[in-house]
Amino acid sequence: MDASLPLTPGMPPDQDLRTRPRWLVYRRNRMKFYSAAERIAFIATLIAVLVLALLPISRLDEFGIDIGFHYDKANHASAFAILAFLGSLGWPGRKTRLIIFLALVGAAIEILQGTSLIERDLDVFDWIADCVGMACGLLAAICANWISRRMN
């Protein structure tokens, strides 16, 4: 028990900072750091996915950008799996909102790719690949959380 930690009026003893083991207080602070890091990684990945998905192919070739697999559906699925994984770790209590947001982002990408400005093809199966990737990323995040809890 650490007397330097504040008492929380009306809190049960097991939730009071003074009666918690120091490792538990440290673990909660560490989780906040990881959550912030995962949120930053999610936002950076989202920006990269949007840039890669919305640049015309001629621009990607011009810049020498050839990232990903040679199969377009695998690119979509892997990008959205990573986004769902990072997002569900960064915002663990908002998985439903995250999946809805990512599904709308995937649909918007496909609609924009169908415009003459971007010079790509609108393909509904790309959006389905996005959704499959989201499911895989969410499953991976659930497994990572389970493993993390088992180790602690």
Secondary structure, 3 states (H helix, E strand, C coil): CCCCCCCCCCCCHHHCCCCCCHHHHHHHHHHHHHHHHHHHHHHHHHHHHHHHHHCCHHHHHHHCCCCCCCCHHHHHHHHHHHHHHHHHHHCCCCHHHHHHHHHHHHHHHHHHHCCCCCCCCCCHHHHHHHHHHHHHHHHHHHHHHHHHHHHC
